[in-house]
Amino acid sequence: MKLISRIPLSCCVLSALIPGAFSLAAQADEKIALLTSWYAQAEQGGYYQALATGIYKRYGLDVSLQSGGPQVNGMQLLLAKRADVIIGYDLQLLESVQRGFQAKAIAAPFQFDPQGLLTHDSVTSLDGLKDKTLLVSSSGQSTWWPWLKARYQLSDSQVRPYTFNIQPFVADENVAQQAYVSSEVFQAQKAGVKSNFFLFSEHGYPPYGGILITRPDLISSRKEAMAKFVQASMEGWVSYLQNPAPGNALIKKDNPKMTDDLLAWGVEQIKAHHLIDGGDAATKGGGTMTQARWQKTRDFMVNAKLLNADTDWKQAYTTEFVDHMQVKP
């Protein structure tokens, strides 16, 4: 696997992006509150690594990490100014922009969504789902399910609620369920279930994975801090995939239920599927976003009737920070 090897941006590079030069050490650390999308786990490893190894500190940032979860509405907290940056998803952001919310993506650390489908080993392709019961969460029904249903001619009548409990899958060979490659797949293996996993992105599902989202007012008023935050976060990801021990120690502190073997599995899968260093990141550097990629997601959403065709989708993101970070593998 090729890791994205980043060289810290010099002050002159960042000052080309931001009017007025600055020194990383000369100013008081700027506070940034980052809200993740779930409980602490490997999918947030780069941010914990940047905190644990002092990368954020080196860039003059005082970053606080708050874990998300199924009852946490990250977009709501961002708009209420209770978070400065959240980890979110393309579809969620585009739908929010359609509703007139002021939010904008500034980087896409995960070039691919870790979401996929976990099946028993009797299912050898996604074409073999027509007679299966599919466990789909409420969020899944408004994101990846319309894509899967249309692509493989499936039916809403097959769907049952997924409650983030793997036991119904374990107990019934006719059941398939949504899964993250870094979590539920591991749980199935631990339960001794012979299974297959299909990563949606490897079958044409277009969105990015966890993207970094902030408010336009913060981009305007704290441009320098946001530039440093994006850069430091991607350096954190490079460091985490090389030696995840420091970040994992903080993850386990925030989430005592997280185990060493699950964290190791998560890191292994992030590497194996090139979730961080694949796609456009392989040539343009980590965190990169492109108009072509965003348009694919927009087109899917419009076709699935998840987004109005006249939505100004280009307002959902800015590449101004990642365009100035092109340190290639």
PyMOL commands that set and color helices and strands:
alter all, ss='L'
color gray80, all
select helices_A, chain A and resi 11-17+42-52+55-58+74-79+90-98+126-129+140-142+144-151+156-158+167-171+184-190+200-203+216-221+223-242+245-254+260-272+281-284+291-303+313-316+322-324
alter helices_A, ss='H'
color red, helices_A
select strands_A, chain A and resi 30-35+61-66+85-88+104-107+115-120+133-136+159-161+175-180+195-199+211-214
alter strands_A, ss='S'
color yellow, strands_A
deselect
rebuild
show_as cartoon
